[in-house]
Amino acid sequence: MHNPCAVIPVYNHETAIATVVDALLACHVPCILVDDASNPACAAVLDQLARRDKVFLIRLPVNQGKGGAVMTGLREASRLGFSHALQVDADGQHDLQDIDRFIEHSRAHPEALICGYPLYDASVPKGRLYARYLTHVMVWINTLSLQIRDSMCGFRVYPLPPTLAVIDSARVGKRMDFDSDILVRLAWRNQPMQWLQTRVHYPLDGVSHFRMVHDNLLITSMHTRLCIGMLLHWPVILWRRRQA
């Protein structure tokens, strides 16, 4: 069974979110909006969108961060009976013209996690671009593999059962560390992954919640934890890979 939806974490993106929802509904993809304690202006926009058919709204009373909001949305997607969830950012940075391509690729490979890897334009902040290269190296070390082409692009289709199995059994990062953390932990469990290139633009509404110092420290801490986990479990990781 392949019954996909989209999960969109939203925090004060009232300008861009309607465009994102319109694109998803035009592709016949139901939307789960997770309001991560947004301001009143954004909350009002989300209330209006939630009146539309196939749009579901979850409201978090306290800000959980991107990862916390995504995990809440993934659990709700499973509760509603969806089998797969397309993670999409609310700020319009992802190429919405790729929605159909990602969903169809997931339909053809329902067991796989379909991951986007970015093709950037000139709008990408150079500091974030350079930091990604260091993250790539750390992810390759932490997975004992080169299979993950990019761990920070949040445009991906999750098969829900194996993804929720990781979320429910591990301490996965709740903020900007989520995208890399969940991918490494899925790789440890030998989750099949496929990669599609997608254009990324920063951002449609001019709002970014990435905090250069704080979030880079958070990501560094995540890589340290993952490295320790890899060192503790490397025989199991390699054994699972050999059994595949």
C-alpha positions in Angstrom: 0.0 0.0 0.0 1.3 3.5 -0.9 -0.8 6.2 0.7 1.3 9.4 1.0 0.8 12.7 2.6 3.0 15.7 3.3 4.3 16.8 6.7 5.1 20.5 7.0 6.6 22.0 10.2 5.6 25.7 10.4 7.0 28.4 12.6 6.1 32.0 11.6 6.1 31.4 7.9 2.7 33.0 7.2 3.8 34.5 3.9 5.0 31.3 2.2 3.0 28.5 3.7 -0.1 29.0 1.5 2.0 28.6 -1.7 3.5 25.4 -0.4 0.1 24.0 0.5 -1.4 25.0 -2.9 1.4 23.1 -4.7 0.9 20.0 -2.6 -2.9 19.9 -3.0 -2.5 20.5 -6.8 -0.5 17.2 -6.8 -3.3 15.6 -4.8 -1.1 15.2 -1.7 -2.9 15.7 1.7 -1.1 18.1 4.0 -0.4 17.8 7.8 0.6 21.2 9.1 2.4 21.3 12.4 2.1 24.7 14.0 5.2 24.9 16.2 3.9 27.7 18.5 3.8 30.3 15.7 2.8 33.9 16.2 -0.8 35.0 16.0 -0.5 36.1 12.4 0.8 32.8 11.2 -1.6 30.9 13.4 -4.5 32.7 11.7 -3.2 31.7 8.2 -2.9 28.1 9.3 -6.5 28.2 10.7 -7.7 29.3 7.2 -5.7 26.6 5.4 -7.0 23.9 7.8 -10.6 24.6 6.5 -9.6 23.2 3.2 -10.2 19.6 2.2 -7.3 17.3 2.9 -5.5 19.8 5.2 -4.9 18.7 8.8 -3.6 21.0 11.5 -1.7 20.1 14.7 -0.9 22.9 17.1 2.0 22.6 19.6 1.6 24.8 22.6 5.4 25.2 23.1 8.0 25.5 20.4 9.6 22.1 19.9 12.0 22.9 17.0 11.9 21.6 13.5 12.7 18.0 14.4 10.1 17.9 17.2 7.5 19.3 14.8 8.3 16.8 12.1 8.2 13.9 14.4 4.8 15.0 15.7 3.6 15.2 12.1 5.0 11.8 11.2 3.2 10.2 14.2 0.0 12.0 13.2 0.4 10.8 9.6 0.6 7.2 10.8 -2.4 7.7 13.0 -4.4 9.0 10.1 -3.6 5.9 8.0 -0.9 7.2 5.7 2.0 4.9 4.7 4.5 7.5 3.6 5.2 11.2 4.4 6.9 13.8 2.2 8.7 16.2 4.5 8.6 19.8 3.1 9.9 23.0 4.6 7.3 25.8 5.1 9.5 28.6 3.8 9.4 27.7 0.1 13.1 26.8 -0.2 12.3 23.4 -1.8 11.5 23.0 -5.5 7.7 22.4 -5.4 7.8 21.3 -9.0 9.5 18.1 -7.8 6.6 17.0 -5.6 5.2 14.6 -8.2 8.6 13.2 -9.1 9.4 12.4 -5.5 6.0 10.9 -4.8 6.1 8.7 -8.0 9.6 7.5 -7.2 8.4 6.6 -3.7 5.4 4.7 -5.2 7.8 2.8 -7.5 10.1 2.0 -4.5 7.8 1.9 -1.4 10.4 0.3 0.8 12.9 3.0 0.3 13.5 6.4 1.9 13.6 8.9 -1.0 16.1 11.6 -0.2 16.7 14.9 -2.0 20.2 16.2 -2.4 20.4 19.9 -3.2 21.3 21.8 -6.3 21.8 25.4 -4.9 21.4 28.7 -6.6 23.2 31.9 -5.6 20.8 32.5 -2.7 22.4 29.9 -0.4 24.3 31.4 2.6 28.0 30.6 2.1 28.5 29.9 5.8 25.8 27.2 5.7 27.2 25.8 2.4 30.7 25.3 3.8 29.4 23.8 7.0 27.5 21.2 5.0 30.8 19.8 3.6 32.0 19.1 7.2 28.7 17.5 8.0 29.0 15.2 4.9 32.4 14.0 6.2 31.1 13.4 9.7 28.0 11.5 8.4 30.2 9.2 6.3 32.3 8.5 9.4 29.3 7.9 11.6 27.7 5.5 9.1 30.9 3.8 8.0 29.7 4.4 4.5 29.5 6.9 1.6 25.9 6.1 0.9 24.4 9.3 2.3 24.9 12.0 -0.4 23.4 14.8 1.7 22.0 14.5 5.2 20.7 18.1 5.6 18.2 18.5 2.8 14.8 18.1 4.4 12.9 17.3 1.2 12.4 13.5 1.5 9.7 10.8 1.5 9.8 8.7 4.6 8.3 5.2 4.7 6.5 5.6 8.1 6.9 2.2 9.8 10.7 2.0 9.8 11.1 5.8 10.5 8.8 5.7 13.5 10.6 2.6 14.8 13.7 4.7 15.0 12.0 7.7 16.5 10.3 5.6 19.2 13.5 3.8 20.2 16.2 6.5 20.0 16.8 10.0 21.2 16.6 11.8 17.8 17.4 15.5 17.7 14.4 17.8 17.9 15.8 20.9 16.2 18.0 21.6 13.2 19.9 18.4 14.0 17.0 16.2 13.1 17.5 15.8 9.4 21.0 14.4 9.8 20.3 12.5 13.0 17.4 10.5 11.6 19.2 9.6 8.4 22.3 8.3 10.2 20.1 6.2 12.5 18.1 4.8 9.6 21.4 4.0 7.8 22.6 2.0 10.9 19.4 -0.1 10.5 20.2 -0.7 6.8 17.2 1.3 5.6 17.1 1.4 1.7 17.7 4.9 0.4 17.4 6.4 -3.0 18.6 9.9 -4.0 17.1 12.5 -6.3 18.6 15.9 -7.0 16.4 18.9 -6.4 16.8 22.6 -6.6 17.0 24.6 -3.3 16.4 28.3 -2.9 16.8 30.4 0.3 14.0 31.3 1.2 10.7 32.4 -0.3 9.6 34.6 2.6 12.9 35.8 3.7 12.7 34.1 7.1 15.2 31.6 8.3 15.2 30.1 11.7 18.7 28.6 11.4 20.9 30.2 14.2 24.4 30.1 12.9 26.3 29.7 16.2 23.6 27.8 18.3 22.5 25.4 15.6 26.1 24.6 14.4 27.0 23.8 18.1 23.9 21.6 18.3 24.8 19.8 15.1 28.4 19.4 16.4 27.0 17.8 19.6 24.8 15.5 17.5 27.8 14.3 15.4 29.7 13.6 18.7 26.8 11.5 20.0 26.5 9.7 16.7 30.2 9.0 16.6 30.1 7.5 20.1 27.1 5.4 19.1 28.9 4.2 16.0 32.0 3.2 18.0 29.8 1.3 20.5 27.7 -0.5 17.8 30.0 -0.8 14.8 30.0 -4.6 14.8 26.1 -4.6 14.7 26.1 -1.9 11.9 28.5 -3.9 9.7 26.7 -7.2 10.5 23.3 -5.7 9.4 25.0 -4.4 6.2 26.4 -7.8 5.4 23.0 -9.5 5.9 21.3 -7.2 3.4 
